[in-house]
Amino acid sequence: MKFPAFLRRESSQAAMRERQGQFEKLVADSLRALSQAFSKLADAVDAQRLSRAGYEKQEKFLERMDQKAK
């Protein structure tokens, strides 16, 4: 019985480097997608916190008041 081509494992160094490169690219892309998702989630949580604090009614940008005077 012959196995399909996708089940065959090539043992050459070039094939192993290619598989490792594909895996590393997949991991890097996954981490980028996760970071974007976590960033959007953090923005949503922060917006909800600020709206509970009453900042949504100001209709202007927030500015820091705790900075030291120059």
PyMOL CGO cylinders between C-alpha atoms (Angstrom):
from pymol import cmd
from pymol.cgo import CYLINDER

trace = [
    CYLINDER, 0.00, 0.00, 0.00, 1.40, 3.40, -0.94, 0.3, 1, 1, 1, 1, 1, 1,
    CYLINDER, 1.40, 3.40, -0.94, 0.94, 6.38, 1.30, 0.3, 1, 1, 1, 1, 1, 1,
    CYLINDER, 0.94, 6.38, 1.30, -0.13, 9.76, -0.06, 0.3, 1, 1, 1, 1, 1, 1,
    CYLINDER, -0.13, 9.76, -0.06, 2.54, 12.37, -0.60, 0.3, 1, 1, 1, 1, 1, 1,
    CYLINDER, 2.54, 12.37, -0.60, 1.49, 14.47, 2.39, 0.3, 1, 1, 1, 1, 1, 1,
    CYLINDER, 1.49, 14.47, 2.39, 2.27, 11.62, 4.78, 0.3, 1, 1, 1, 1, 1, 1,
    CYLINDER, 2.27, 11.62, 4.78, 5.77, 11.08, 3.44, 0.3, 1, 1, 1, 1, 1, 1,
    CYLINDER, 5.77, 11.08, 3.44, 8.54, 12.69, 5.37, 0.3, 1, 1, 1, 1, 1, 1,
    CYLINDER, 8.54, 12.69, 5.37, 11.55, 13.87, 3.53, 0.3, 1, 1, 1, 1, 1, 1,
    CYLINDER, 11.55, 13.87, 3.53, 14.77, 13.58, 5.44, 0.3, 1, 1, 1, 1, 1, 1,
    CYLINDER, 14.77, 13.58, 5.44, 16.86, 16.05, 3.49, 0.3, 1, 1, 1, 1, 1, 1,
    CYLINDER, 16.86, 16.05, 3.49, 18.19, 19.10, 5.28, 0.3, 1, 1, 1, 1, 1, 1,
    CYLINDER, 18.19, 19.10, 5.28, 16.51, 21.45, 2.80, 0.3, 1, 1, 1, 1, 1, 1,
    CYLINDER, 16.51, 21.45, 2.80, 13.10, 19.88, 3.43, 0.3, 1, 1, 1, 1, 1, 1,
    CYLINDER, 13.10, 19.88, 3.43, 13.55, 20.09, 7.19, 0.3, 1, 1, 1, 1, 1, 1,
    CYLINDER, 13.55, 20.09, 7.19, 14.57, 23.77, 6.96, 0.3, 1, 1, 1, 1, 1, 1,
    CYLINDER, 14.57, 23.77, 6.96, 11.52, 24.46, 4.79, 0.3, 1, 1, 1, 1, 1, 1,
    CYLINDER, 11.52, 24.46, 4.79, 9.17, 22.83, 7.32, 0.3, 1, 1, 1, 1, 1, 1,
    CYLINDER, 9.17, 22.83, 7.32, 10.81, 24.69, 10.18, 0.3, 1, 1, 1, 1, 1, 1,
    CYLINDER, 10.81, 24.69, 10.18, 10.49, 27.97, 8.28, 0.3, 1, 1, 1, 1, 1, 1,
    CYLINDER, 10.49, 27.97, 8.28, 6.80, 27.36, 7.61, 0.3, 1, 1, 1, 1, 1, 1,
    CYLINDER, 6.80, 27.36, 7.61, 6.22, 26.53, 11.26, 0.3, 1, 1, 1, 1, 1, 1,
    CYLINDER, 6.22, 26.53, 11.26, 8.03, 29.65, 12.47, 0.3, 1, 1, 1, 1, 1, 1,
    CYLINDER, 8.03, 29.65, 12.47, 6.04, 31.82, 10.05, 0.3, 1, 1, 1, 1, 1, 1,
    CYLINDER, 6.04, 31.82, 10.05, 2.80, 30.28, 11.31, 0.3, 1, 1, 1, 1, 1, 1,
    CYLINDER, 2.80, 30.28, 11.31, 3.78, 30.94, 14.95, 0.3, 1, 1, 1, 1, 1, 1,
    CYLINDER, 3.78, 30.94, 14.95, 4.78, 34.54, 14.22, 0.3, 1, 1, 1, 1, 1, 1,
    CYLINDER, 4.78, 34.54, 14.22, 1.54, 35.24, 12.33, 0.3, 1, 1, 1, 1, 1, 1,
    CYLINDER, 1.54, 35.24, 12.33, -0.49, 33.68, 15.14, 0.3, 1, 1, 1, 1, 1, 1,
    CYLINDER, -0.49, 33.68, 15.14, 1.24, 35.81, 17.75, 0.3, 1, 1, 1, 1, 1, 1,
    CYLINDER, 1.24, 35.81, 17.75, 0.59, 38.96, 15.70, 0.3, 1, 1, 1, 1, 1, 1,
    CYLINDER, 0.59, 38.96, 15.70, -3.11, 38.07, 15.43, 0.3, 1, 1, 1, 1, 1, 1,
    CYLINDER, -3.11, 38.07, 15.43, -3.30, 37.43, 19.17, 0.3, 1, 1, 1, 1, 1, 1,
    CYLINDER, -3.30, 37.43, 19.17, -1.61, 40.74, 19.95, 0.3, 1, 1, 1, 1, 1, 1,
    CYLINDER, -1.61, 40.74, 19.95, -4.13, 42.60, 17.79, 0.3, 1, 1, 1, 1, 1, 1,
    CYLINDER, -4.13, 42.60, 17.79, -7.01, 40.80, 19.50, 0.3, 1, 1, 1, 1, 1, 1,
    CYLINDER, -7.01, 40.80, 19.50, -5.64, 41.57, 22.98, 0.3, 1, 1, 1, 1, 1, 1,
    CYLINDER, -5.64, 41.57, 22.98, -5.09, 45.21, 22.02, 0.3, 1, 1, 1, 1, 1, 1,
    CYLINDER, -5.09, 45.21, 22.02, -8.69, 45.58, 20.89, 0.3, 1, 1, 1, 1, 1, 1,
    CYLINDER, -8.69, 45.58, 20.89, -9.90, 43.86, 24.05, 0.3, 1, 1, 1, 1, 1, 1,
    CYLINDER, -9.90, 43.86, 24.05, -7.80, 46.18, 26.22, 0.3, 1, 1, 1, 1, 1, 1,
    CYLINDER, -7.80, 46.18, 26.22, -9.21, 49.22, 24.40, 0.3, 1, 1, 1, 1, 1, 1,
    CYLINDER, -9.21, 49.22, 24.40, -12.76, 47.98, 24.95, 0.3, 1, 1, 1, 1, 1, 1,
    CYLINDER, -12.76, 47.98, 24.95, -12.16, 47.38, 28.66, 0.3, 1, 1, 1, 1, 1, 1,
    CYLINDER, -12.16, 47.38, 28.66, -10.55, 50.80, 29.05, 0.3, 1, 1, 1, 1, 1, 1,
    CYLINDER, -10.55, 50.80, 29.05, -13.42, 52.50, 27.20, 0.3, 1, 1, 1, 1, 1, 1,
    CYLINDER, -13.42, 52.50, 27.20, -15.93, 50.76, 29.43, 0.3, 1, 1, 1, 1, 1, 1,
    CYLINDER, -15.93, 50.76, 29.43, -14.02, 51.82, 32.56, 0.3, 1, 1, 1, 1, 1, 1,
    CYLINDER, -14.02, 51.82, 32.56, -13.89, 55.44, 31.38, 0.3, 1, 1, 1, 1, 1, 1,
    CYLINDER, -13.89, 55.44, 31.38, -17.57, 55.46, 30.47, 0.3, 1, 1, 1, 1, 1, 1,
    CYLINDER, -17.57, 55.46, 30.47, -18.44, 54.26, 33.98, 0.3, 1, 1, 1, 1, 1, 1,
    CYLINDER, -18.44, 54.26, 33.98, -16.30, 57.08, 35.36, 0.3, 1, 1, 1, 1, 1, 1,
    CYLINDER, -16.30, 57.08, 35.36, -18.37, 59.62, 33.42, 0.3, 1, 1, 1, 1, 1, 1,
    CYLINDER, -18.37, 59.62, 33.42, -15.93, 60.54, 30.67, 0.3, 1, 1, 1, 1, 1, 1,
    CYLINDER, -15.93, 60.54, 30.67, -18.24, 59.61, 27.80, 0.3, 1, 1, 1, 1, 1, 1,
    CYLINDER, -18.24, 59.61, 27.80, -20.39, 62.69, 28.34, 0.3, 1, 1, 1, 1, 1, 1,
    CYLINDER, -20.39, 62.69, 28.34, -17.52, 65.16, 27.89, 0.3, 1, 1, 1, 1, 1, 1,
    CYLINDER, -17.52, 65.16, 27.89, -17.27, 64.60, 24.11, 0.3, 1, 1, 1, 1, 1, 1,
    CYLINDER, -17.27, 64.60, 24.11, -13.63, 65.66, 24.10, 0.3, 1, 1, 1, 1, 1, 1,
    CYLINDER, -13.63, 65.66, 24.10, -10.23, 64.09, 24.43, 0.3, 1, 1, 1, 1, 1, 1,
    CYLINDER, -10.23, 64.09, 24.43, -8.93, 63.34, 27.90, 0.3, 1, 1, 1, 1, 1, 1,
    CYLINDER, -8.93, 63.34, 27.90, -5.87, 65.16, 29.06, 0.3, 1, 1, 1, 1, 1, 1,
    CYLINDER, -5.87, 65.16, 29.06, -3.62, 64.26, 31.95, 0.3, 1, 1, 1, 1, 1, 1,
    CYLINDER, -3.62, 64.26, 31.95, -3.80, 66.52, 34.94, 0.3, 1, 1, 1, 1, 1, 1,
    CYLINDER, -3.80, 66.52, 34.94, -1.08, 64.85, 37.04, 0.3, 1, 1, 1, 1, 1, 1,
    CYLINDER, -1.08, 64.85, 37.04, 1.89, 66.03, 34.96, 0.3, 1, 1, 1, 1, 1, 1,
    CYLINDER, 1.89, 66.03, 34.96, 4.47, 68.17, 36.72, 0.3, 1, 1, 1, 1, 1, 1,
    CYLINDER, 4.47, 68.17, 36.72, 4.56, 71.85, 35.81, 0.3, 1, 1, 1, 1, 1, 1,
    CYLINDER, 4.56, 71.85, 35.81, 7.63, 72.84, 33.80, 0.3, 1, 1, 1, 1, 1, 1,
]
cmd.load_cgo(trace, "trace")
